[in-house]
Amino acid sequence: MAANRIVAIVDDDEAVRTATVSLVRSLGHDVRSFASAEDFLRHGDDEGIDCLVTDVHMPGIDGTALHRHLIARGRTYPVVFMTGYPDDAMRDSVMAAGAFCYLGKPFSGDELVACLERALEER
């Protein structure tokens, strides 16, 4: 996997966000971390993002609404969804909408790494 890519992580669960940031940084990537979709959108500088990792269920704008918003803005970077409430209907819905991966929490570091490797190779 190419190093020095920029991965944005959006998750309202601080422990999950911190662990995910740590894992992605250990792979040699730059990370931008956000506690909500609103924070991510407010930041406004997502043109350099190579991949987005976002929780599905968050207060306010959830991960699926964030994804739809990004698609409407013409953003085409890969999006990895993660959720503590995995279900087949949600997986099918986000994958049909163009998501790159859908991971149920807890997921292994290896699962996320494999997903990121594929996403960043295609980027």
C-alpha positions as CSV (number, residue, x, y, z in Angstrom):
1,M,0.0,0.0,0.0
2,A,1.4,3.4,-0.9
3,A,2.3,5.5,2.1
4,N,1.5,9.1,2.7
5,R,-2.1,8.9,1.6
6,I,-4.7,11.0,3.5
7,V,-7.4,9.0,5.3
8,A,-10.2,10.8,7.0
9,I,-11.9,9.1,9.9
10,V,-15.3,10.1,11.1
11,D,-16.7,8.4,14.2
12,D,-18.5,9.8,17.2
13,D,-17.1,7.0,19.5
14,E,-13.8,8.5,20.7
15,A,-12.3,5.1,21.6
16,V,-13.0,3.6,18.2
17,R,-11.8,6.8,16.4
18,T,-8.6,6.9,18.4
19,A,-7.8,3.2,17.8
20,T,-8.6,3.6,14.1
21,V,-6.4,6.7,13.8
22,S,-3.6,4.9,15.5
23,L,-3.9,1.9,13.1
24,V,-4.0,4.0,10.0
25,R,-1.0,6.1,11.1
26,S,0.9,2.9,11.8
27,L,0.5,2.1,8.1
28,G,2.3,5.4,7.3
29,H,-0.7,7.4,6.2
30,D,-1.7,10.9,7.2
31,V,-5.0,11.0,9.1
32,R,-7.6,13.6,9.6
33,S,-9.9,12.7,12.5
34,F,-13.5,14.0,13.1
35,A,-16.0,13.4,15.9
36,S,-19.0,14.0,13.6
37,A,-20.0,14.3,10.0
38,E,-20.8,17.9,10.7
39,D,-17.2,18.5,11.8
40,F,-15.9,16.8,8.7
41,L,-18.1,18.9,6.4
42,R,-17.3,22.1,8.4
43,H,-13.6,21.5,7.8
44,G,-14.4,21.9,4.1
45,D,-11.0,20.7,2.8
46,D,-11.8,17.2,1.6
47,E,-10.2,17.5,-1.9
48,G,-7.0,15.9,-0.7
49,I,-8.7,12.9,0.9
50,D,-7.7,9.5,-0.6
51,C,-10.2,7.5,1.5
52,L,-12.9,8.1,4.1
53,V,-13.6,5.7,7.0
54,T,-17.0,6.6,8.6
55,D,-19.4,5.2,11.2
56,V,-22.9,4.5,9.9
57,H,-24.8,5.4,13.1
58,M,-23.9,8.9,14.5
59,P,-26.0,11.7,16.0
60,G,-27.0,14.4,13.5
61,I,-25.8,13.6,10.0
62,D,-25.1,9.8,9.9
63,G,-22.6,8.1,7.7
64,T,-25.0,7.3,5.0
65,A,-26.2,10.9,4.7
66,L,-22.6,12.0,4.7
67,H,-21.9,9.6,1.8
68,R,-24.9,10.9,-0.2
69,H,-23.8,14.5,0.5
70,L,-20.3,13.8,-0.8
71,I,-21.6,12.0,-3.9
72,A,-23.8,15.1,-4.6
73,R,-20.6,17.2,-4.4
74,G,-18.8,15.0,-6.9
75,R,-16.5,13.4,-4.4
76,T,-15.3,10.0,-5.7
77,Y,-12.8,8.8,-3.1
78,P,-13.5,5.4,-1.6
79,V,-15.7,5.3,1.5
80,V,-15.4,2.5,4.1
81,F,-18.4,2.1,6.4
82,M,-18.1,0.7,9.9
83,T,-21.0,0.0,12.3
84,G,-21.8,-1.5,15.7
85,Y,-25.2,-2.6,14.3
86,P,-24.4,-4.5,11.1
87,D,-27.2,-5.8,9.1
88,D,-27.6,-7.2,5.6
89,A,-30.1,-4.5,4.4
90,M,-27.8,-1.6,5.4
91,R,-24.7,-3.4,3.9
92,D,-26.6,-3.9,0.6
93,S,-27.8,-0.3,0.6
94,V,-24.4,1.4,1.2
95,M,-22.7,-1.0,-1.2
96,A,-25.3,-0.3,-3.9
97,A,-24.7,3.4,-3.3
98,G,-21.0,3.0,-4.0
99,A,-19.4,2.3,-0.7
100,F,-16.1,0.4,-0.9
101,C,-16.3,-1.7,2.3
102,Y,-18.8,-2.4,5.1
103,L,-17.3,-3.5,8.4
104,G,-19.2,-4.6,11.5
105,K,-17.7,-3.6,14.9
106,P,-15.8,-5.0,16.4
107,F,-13.6,-5.6,13.3
108,S,-10.1,-6.8,13.3
109,G,-7.2,-4.5,12.4
110,D,-6.4,-6.9,9.6
111,E,-9.9,-6.5,8.1
112,L,-9.6,-2.7,8.1
113,V,-6.0,-2.9,6.7
114,A,-7.1,-5.2,3.9
115,C,-10.0,-2.9,3.0
116,L,-7.8,0.2,3.0
117,E,-5.2,-1.5,0.9
118,R,-7.8,-2.3,-1.8
119,A,-9.3,1.1,-1.6
120,L,-6.1,3.0,-1.9
121,E,-4.7,0.7,-4.6
122,E,-7.8,1.5,-6.7
123,R,-7.5,5.2,-5.9
